[in-house]
Amino acid sequence: MSAPLDDALRTVQREYLAGFPIWLEELRTDIAAFRALRPEAAVSLKTRFQGLAASGSSFGFPEISLVGREMEHWMATRPAPGEAPKLDDAVERLAVLFRQAQAKLGTAVRPAGAQRRATIILPPSPAVDQLVAKLQATGMEVRQGHRHDDPAALPPRERPDLLIVGAAAGEGDPSAVASVWTALPSRPRAVVLIETLRAVDRLRAIASGVDAVVSVERMTEDVPRYARAFATVGPPPSAVLLVDHDAERAAAQTAGLEAANVRVVRCALAQAVQELLEREVPDLVLLASHLPDGDAVTVCRIIRDDPRFKMMPIVFAGPDEVPERVAALQAGADDYLVAPSDPELLLQTVVVRAERGRRLRELLMRDPLTGLLNQGTLLSELNYAVEYGHRHGGPLSMLVFDLDRFHEVNERFGQLVGDQVLRHVATVFRSNVRASDLIGRFGGEEFAMVLRGVGAEGAAVVAAKLRRVLGEQSATTAEGVIIPLHVSVGSGCFPGDGDSAGELVHAAVRAMRREKSEKG
């Protein structure tokens, strides 16, 4: 596994362990109720062990999963209250495994029952005051921050579990603020971005570590609902695509997920899945193993073959048969639930799989220094945009920017200042383009943009604007030294400069280098 994927896995493992003391306390409470002959305790214990069996496997703790699976099966035998010592032993085994995992990862976990913290970075308004009051009513400790706060300087006791960030007109792209917070090893467990005047681009949000996007008009209603679900089950996915022709079963699954603030997009036919994915990008696909018009395994393979969805979690639901399970996993499924599934197990599986998928996609798509899209993601999206242009027509442009004389900044001030300059350029670019324009770091001191629906003339206007804005917003060192910034720019436009992604990149780089050589 590569270093970025290792980092992503360790991050989600730490987040998983953060809730473990609470789960142990809940098990102990249920065991006490089981001893007291309360009839609902046995069902609750079985469900909790099911959840541990699924989540332990999802987050890379197979020993925890084994204990959960063993106790789930044992609870299915309907043990008598006098056999409760076996439950005590299981909880102690889980506690030992938890401490071992914590020590291995170097994770400091808050005590069970500790109050969750939220930080709000939004311009002051009556709506924000109302949001603060509603979050406090859910039991959260709320702190109001500022977009220029340095999250790394915060003491651990003030670091938030939930970050809510937005921007007023003229303050730039709030995803830039989110990316600063999510770049930390101890990042917030969940990030909600408030969409104000500018629409939020899906890829930009993913690369910035955003878990959910809420419109400013719905902020005071939807964010508290999200916070309540977050406190109960973890950060819920924004959307799940449910593919199931059984209307009654789909309705029951939808009701359980929507109660946890998960938006469910339903689809009854295999043939409609690709069309839906053209306009809807869910956090997870929940796929019935039997569909009336096609093979679910084939649907899974088709989704996996699309570069945009290679890391999207896919969970099958079907009969408890080994050949069905094997076929699903070989096709690329991440998990397999026996249908009909326990509602709590279904919810936990969806939440933990979707969260892990978001973190991995974030690490794979993101340039770690600037928080922009990385080169691989940008080229993949350029290729998809060109294919779309072939099918539907319309212009498309690629811009490549290179910082002039950047090596002199590194030589004079050192690499740390050079990195600060690159982050500054990323912020300027991100704040001065449309939400639909894709921006990435192309390598070293080079940046690139994919401008969908923009031809050669429009690309020239964007390039001139960014050249001017960057010249007006020089970088400044910690000592107050002003570093003027100038760029060389090249463009490649579809279809005039080429009809493939490679030809557009070649045209843009060639034009940029020609301009650079002319400057001497």
C-alpha positions in Angstrom: 0.0 0.0 0.0 1.3 3.5 -0.9 2.2 6.1 1.7 -1.0 8.3 1.0 -3.2 5.2 1.4 -1.4 4.3 4.6 -2.0 7.8 6.0 -5.6 7.6 5.0 -6.2 4.3 6.7 -4.4 5.4 9.9 -6.6 8.5 9.9 -9.9 6.6 9.7 -8.6 4.0 12.2 -7.9 6.8 14.7 -11.4 8.2 14.2 -12.9 4.7 14.6 -11.0 4.2 17.9 -12.2 7.6 19.2 -15.7 6.2 19.7 -14.7 2.8 21.1 -14.9 3.6 24.9 -18.5 4.7 24.3 -19.3 1.4 22.6 -17.8 -0.5 25.5 -19.9 1.4 28.0 -23.0 0.7 25.9 -22.2 -3.0 25.9 -21.7 -3.0 29.7 -25.1 -1.2 30.1 -26.8 -3.8 27.9 -25.2 -6.6 29.9 -26.5 -5.2 33.1 -30.0 -5.0 31.5 -29.6 -8.6 30.3 -28.9 -9.8 33.8 -31.9 -7.8 35.0 -34.1 -9.9 32.6 -35.0 -6.9 30.4 -36.3 -8.5 27.2 -34.9 -5.8 24.8 -31.3 -6.3 26.1 -30.6 -9.5 24.1 -31.7 -7.9 20.8 -29.6 -4.8 21.6 -26.5 -6.9 22.4 -26.8 -9.0 19.2 -27.1 -5.8 17.2 -24.1 -4.2 18.8 -21.9 -7.2 18.2 -23.1 -7.3 14.6 -22.0 -3.7 14.3 -18.5 -4.5 15.8 -18.1 -7.5 13.4 -18.8 -5.3 10.4 -17.0 -2.1 11.5 -13.9 -3.9 12.8 -13.4 -5.5 9.4 -14.1 -2.3 7.6 -11.5 -0.3 9.5 -8.7 -2.9 9.5 -9.1 -4.5 13.0 -9.9 -8.2 12.2 -9.4 -9.3 15.8 -12.2 -6.9 16.9 -14.4 -8.2 14.0 -13.8 -11.9 15.1 -14.9 -11.2 18.7 -18.0 -9.3 17.4 -18.9 -12.1 15.0 -18.4 -14.8 17.7 -20.6 -13.0 20.1 -23.2 -12.2 17.5 -23.6 -16.0 16.8 -23.6 -16.8 20.5 -26.4 -14.3 21.1 -28.4 -16.0 18.3 -28.4 -19.2 20.5 -30.6 -17.3 23.1 -28.3 -17.7 26.1 -29.8 -17.5 29.6 -29.0 -14.5 31.9 -26.9 -16.9 34.0 -24.4 -17.1 31.1 -23.7 -13.4 31.3 -20.1 -13.9 32.4 -19.3 -14.9 28.8 -20.5 -11.4 27.8 -18.2 -9.8 30.5 -15.3 -11.8 29.1 -16.0 -10.6 25.6 -16.1 -7.0 26.6 -12.8 -7.4 28.4 -11.3 -9.0 25.3 -12.5 -6.1 23.3 -11.1 -3.6 25.8 -7.7 -5.3 25.5 -7.8 -5.2 21.7 -8.8 -1.6 21.8 -5.8 -0.7 24.1 -3.5 -2.6 21.8 -4.8 -0.9 18.7 -4.6 2.5 20.5 -1.0 1.9 21.5 0.0 0.8 18.0 -1.5 3.9 16.4 -0.4 6.3 19.1 -4.0 7.4 19.5 -5.2 9.5 22.4 -8.9 8.8 22.9 -11.2 11.0 24.8 -13.0 9.5 27.8 -16.4 7.8 27.3 -19.2 10.4 27.6 -17.0 13.3 26.8 -18.8 16.3 25.2 -18.3 16.6 21.4 -17.0 19.9 20.1 -18.0 21.9 17.1 -16.2 24.9 15.5 -18.2 27.3 13.3 -16.4 29.5 10.8 -19.1 31.7 9.4 -19.7 35.5 9.1 -21.8 36.7 12.1 -25.5 36.8 11.6 -28.8 36.0 13.4 -28.9 32.7 11.6 -25.5 31.7 12.9 -26.6 32.7 16.4 -29.6 30.4 16.0 -27.3 27.6 14.7 -25.1 27.9 17.7 -28.1 27.6 20.0 -29.4 24.6 18.2 -26.0 22.8 18.3 -25.7 23.5 22.0 -29.1 22.0 22.5 -27.9 18.8 21.0 -25.2 18.6 23.7 -22.3 20.0 21.7 -19.7 22.5 23.0 -19.6 25.2 20.3 -16.7 27.5 19.5 -16.8 30.3 16.9 -13.6 30.5 14.9 -12.2 32.7 12.1 -11.1 31.7 8.6 -7.5 32.8 9.4 -7.2 30.6 12.5 -4.3 28.2 12.5 -5.8 24.9 13.5 -2.4 23.4 14.2 -1.9 26.0 17.0 -5.1 24.9 18.9 -4.5 22.8 22.0 -6.0 19.3 21.8 -8.8 20.1 24.2 -10.1 22.8 21.7 -9.9 20.8 18.5 -13.3 20.2 17.0 -15.0 16.9 16.2 -17.3 18.8 13.8 -16.2 21.8 11.6 -18.8 24.0 9.9 -17.4 26.5 7.4 -18.7 29.0 5.0 -17.8 32.4 3.6 -19.4 35.8 3.0 -19.3 37.5 -0.4 -15.8 38.4 -1.4 -14.1 36.1 1.1 -13.2 33.4 -1.4 -13.8 29.7 -1.6 -14.6 28.2 1.9 -13.2 24.8 0.7 -9.8 26.5 1.0 -10.4 26.9 4.7 -11.7 23.4 5.0 -8.5 22.0 3.4 -6.3 23.7 6.0 -8.2 21.9 8.8 -8.3 18.6 7.1 -4.6 18.5 6.2 -3.8 17.9 9.9 -3.3 14.4 11.3 -5.8 15.2 14.0 -8.4 16.5 11.5 -12.1 17.1 12.5 -14.1 13.9 12.3 -16.7 15.6 10.0 -16.7 18.8 8.0 -19.8 20.5 6.8 -19.5 23.2 4.1 -22.2 25.9 4.0 -23.1 26.8 0.4 -23.8 30.6 0.1 -23.6 32.6 -3.1 -21.3 30.2 -5.0 -22.2 26.6 -5.8 -19.8 24.1 -4.5 -18.0 21.8 -6.9 -18.1 18.1 -6.0 -14.5 17.3 -6.7 -13.2 20.4 -5.0 -15.2 19.5 -1.9 -14.0 15.9 -1.8 -10.3 17.0 -2.2 -10.8 19.5 0.7 -12.1 16.8 3.0 -15.7 18.0 3.1 -18.3 15.4 4.3 -21.5 17.3 3.6 -22.7 20.4 1.8 -25.7 22.4 3.1 -27.3 25.5 1.6 -27.3 28.6 3.7 -31.1 28.7 3.5 -31.3 25.2 5.1 -28.4 25.7 7.5 -30.3 26.1 10.8 -32.4 23.0 10.1 -30.1 20.6 8.4 -26.8 21.1 10.3 -28.4 20.3 13.8 -29.9 17.2 12.2 -26.5 16.2 10.8 -24.9 16.8 14.2 -27.4 14.6 16.0 -26.8 11.8 13.5 -23.1 12.4 13.8 -23.2 12.0 17.6 -25.2 8.8 17.2 -23.7 6.8 14.3 -20.8 8.9 13.0 -20.7 11.2 10.0 -23.5 10.2 7.7 -23.0 10.0 4.0 -24.5 12.8 2.0 -26.2 10.5 -0.4 -26.6 6.7 -1.0 -27.7 5.2 -4.3 -30.1 2.3 -3.5 -30.5 -0.1 -6.4 -33.4 -2.6 -5.5 -36.6 -3.5 -7.4 -38.3 -4.8 -4.2 -40.4 -1.7 -3.4 -41.2 -2.8 0.2 -37.7 -3.7 1.1 -36.3 -0.5 -0.5 -38.8 1.6 1.4 -37.8 0.1 4.7 -34.1 0.6 4.0 -34.7 4.2 2.9 -36.7 5.0 6.1 -33.9 3.7 8.3 -31.2 5.7 6.4 -33.2 8.9 6.1 -33.8 8.8 9.9 -30.0 9.2 10.2 -30.0 12.2 7.9 -28.8 10.2 4.8 -30.4 11.2 1.5 -31.3 8.1 -0.5 -31.6 8.0 -4.3 -33.6 5.0 -5.3 -33.3 3.1 -8.6 -35.2 -0.1 -9.4 -33.4 -1.2 -12.7 -29.9 -2.0 -13.5 -30.1 -0.1 -16.8 -30.8 3.1 -15.0 -27.7 3.1 -12.8 -25.2 4.5 -15.3 -27.6 7.3 -16.3 -28.1 8.2 -12.6 -24.4 8.3 -12.0 -24.0 10.8 -14.8 -25.9 13.4 -12.7 -25.6 12.0 -9.1 -22.4 11.2 -7.3 -23.3 9.2 -4.1 -21.0 8.4 -1.2 -22.0 4.7 -1.5 -24.0 2.3 -3.7 -26.2 -0.2 -2.0 -26.9 -2.9 -4.6 -29.5 -5.7 -4.4 -27.9 -9.0 -5.7 -30.9 -9.8 -7.9 -32.3 -7.3 -10.3 -35.1 -7.9 -12.9 -33.4 -6.5 -15.9 -29.7 -7.3 -15.4 -27.0 -8.9 -13.4 -25.9 -6.9 -10.2 -22.4 -8.3 -10.5 -22.1 -6.8 -14.0 -23.5 -3.5 -12.7 -20.8 -3.5 -10.0 -18.0 -4.2 -12.6 -19.3 -1.3 -14.8 -19.2 1.1 -11.9 -15.7 -0.1 -11.0 -14.4 0.3 -14.6 -15.2 4.1 -14.5 -12.2 5.9 -13.1 -14.4 8.4 -11.2 -15.9 5.6 -9.1 -13.0 3.2 -8.5 -13.0 4.2 -4.8 -16.7 4.5 -4.3 -17.9 1.9 -1.7 -20.3 -0.7 -3.1 -22.3 -2.9 -0.6 -24.3 -5.8 -1.8 -27.5 -7.1 -0.1 -28.6 -10.6 -0.9 -29.2 -14.2 0.2 -26.8 -15.9 2.7 -25.1 -18.0 0.1 -21.4 -18.4 -0.4 -21.4 -18.3 -4.2 -23.3 -15.0 -4.2 -20.9 -13.5 -1.7 -17.8 -14.6 -3.7 -19.2 -13.3 -7.0 -20.0 -9.9 -5.4 -16.5 -9.6 -3.8 -14.8 -10.7 -7.0 -16.7 -8.0 -8.9 -15.4 -5.3 -6.6 -17.9 -5.1 -3.8 -16.6 -3.8 -0.4 -19.1 -5.7 1.7 -22.0 -8.1 1.6 -25.1 -7.9 3.9 -27.6 -10.8 4.2 -31.0 -9.5 3.2 -33.2 -8.7 4.9 -30.6 -6.8 7.0 -31.0 -5.7 10.6 -31.6 -1.9 10.3 -28.9 -1.0 12.8 -26.3 -3.2 11.1 -27.3 -1.7 7.7 -26.9 1.8 9.0 -23.6 1.2 10.6 -22.2 -0.6 7.5 -23.3 2.3 5.3 -21.8 5.0 7.6 -18.4 3.3 8.2 -18.0 2.2 4.6 -18.9 5.6 3.2 -16.7 7.5 5.7 -13.7 5.3 4.9 -14.4 5.7 1.2 -14.5 9.5 1.5 -11.2 9.6 3.4 -9.4 7.4 0.8 -10.8 9.4 -2.1 -9.7 12.6 -0.4 -6.1 11.4 0.0 -6.0 10.0 -3.6 -7.4 13.2 -5.2 -5.7 15.8 -3.2 -2.3 17.6 -3.5 -1.1 17.5 0.1 0.6 20.9 0.0 -2.1 23.1 -1.6 -5.3 21.1 -1.0 -6.1 21.4 -4.7 -6.7 18.5 -7.0 -3.6 16.5 -7.8 -2.3 16.0 -11.3 -3.7 12.5 -11.7 -7.2 13.6 -10.7 -7.1 16.7 -12.9 -6.0 14.6 -16.0 -8.7 12.0 -15.3 -11.4 14.7 -15.2 -10.0 16.4 -18.3 -10.2 13.0 -20.1 -13.8 12.6 -18.9 -14.7 16.2 -20.0 -13.2 15.5 -23.5 -15.3 12.3 -23.8 -18.4 14.3 -22.8 -17.5 16.9 -25.4 -17.4 14.2 -28.1 -20.8 12.9 -27.1 -22.6 16.1 -26.5 -20.6 18.9 -28.1 -19.6 22.2 -26.6 -16.2 23.8 -25.9 -13.6 23.0 -23.3 -10.3 24.6 -22.3 -7.2 23.6 -20.4 -4.9 26.3 -18.9 -1.4 25.6 -17.5 0.3 28.2 -15.3 4.0 28.3 -14.3 5.3 30.7 -11.6 8.1 32.8 -13.1 11.5 32.7 -11.3 10.1 30.5 -8.5 13.5 28.8 -8.0 14.8 32.2 -6.8 12.2 32.2 -4.0 13.4 28.8 -2.8 17.1 29.8 -3.1 16.6 33.1 -1.2 14.0 32.3 1.4 14.1 28.5 1.7 11.6 25.7 0.9 9.2 26.5 3.7 8.6 30.0 2.3 8.4 28.5 -1.2 5.6 26.2 0.1 3.8 29.2 1.7 3.9 30.9 -1.7 2.5 27.9 -3.5 -0.4 27.7 -0.9 -1.0 31.5 -1.4 -1.2 31.0 -5.2 -3.6 28.1 -4.7 -5.9 30.3 -2.5 -5.8 33.2 -5.0 -6.7 30.9 -7.9 -9.4 29.1 -6.0 -11.1 32.3 -5.0 -11.2 33.9 -8.4 -12.8 31.2 -10.7 -16.2 29.6 -11.1 -17.2 26.8 -8.8 -17.4 24.5 -11.8 -13.8 25.2 -12.9 -11.4 22.4 -11.8 -8.1 23.6 -10.4 -5.1 21.4 -9.6 -1.4 21.5 -8.9 0.3 20.2 -12.0 3.7 19.6 -10.5 6.4 21.7 -8.8 5.4 25.4 -9.4 2.9 24.6 -12.1 -0.9 24.8 -11.8 -3.6 23.8 -14.2 -7.3 24.4 -14.8 -10.0 22.6 -16.7 -12.7 25.1 -17.9 -15.8 23.3 -19.0 -18.0 25.1 -21.5 -15.3 27.7 -22.2 -13.7 28.2 -25.6 -10.4 29.9 -26.6 -11.8 33.5 -26.1 -13.1 32.7 -22.7 -9.9 30.9 -21.7 -7.9 34.0 -22.6 -10.2 36.1 -20.4 -9.7 33.8 -17.4 -5.9 33.7 -17.9 -5.7 37.5 -18.1 -7.9 37.8 -15.0 -5.8 35.4 -12.9 -2.5 37.0 -14.1 -3.8 40.4 -13.0 -5.2 39.2 -9.6 -2.0 37.3 -8.8 0.1 40.4 -9.6 -2.1 42.5 -7.3 -2.0 39.9 -4.4 1.7 39.4 -3.8 2.8 36.8 -1.2 4.3 38.1 2.1 6.8 36.3 4.3 6.4 36.1 8.1 9.0 38.9 8.3 6.9 41.1 6.1 9.0 40.7 2.9 6.7 41.1 -0.2 7.3 38.5 -2.9 5.8 39.7 -6.3 4.2 36.9 -8.3 4.1 36.5 -12.1 3.1 33.6 -14.2 3.5 32.3 -17.7 0.3 30.8 -19.1 -0.7 28.5 -22.0 -4.0 27.1 -23.2 -5.3 24.2 -25.1 -8.9 24.3 -26.4 -11.2 21.5 -27.5 -11.7 20.9 -30.4 -9.5 23.4 -32.1 -6.2 22.4 -30.4 -6.9 18.7 -30.2 -9.6 16.1 -29.7 -8.0 14.1 -26.8 -6.9 15.0 -23.3 -3.2 14.4 -24.2 -3.3 16.8 -27.2 -4.9 19.6 -25.0 -2.2 19.2 -22.3 0.5 19.2 -25.0 -0.9 22.4 -26.6 -1.2 24.2 -23.2 2.3 23.2 -22.0 3.8 24.2 -25.4 2.1 27.6 -25.3 3.1 28.2 -21.7 6.8 27.3 -22.4 6.8 29.5 -25.5 5.6 32.5 -23.4 8.2 31.7 -20.7 11.0 31.6 -23.2 10.0 34.9 -24.7 10.4 36.5 -21.3 14.0 35.4 -21.2 
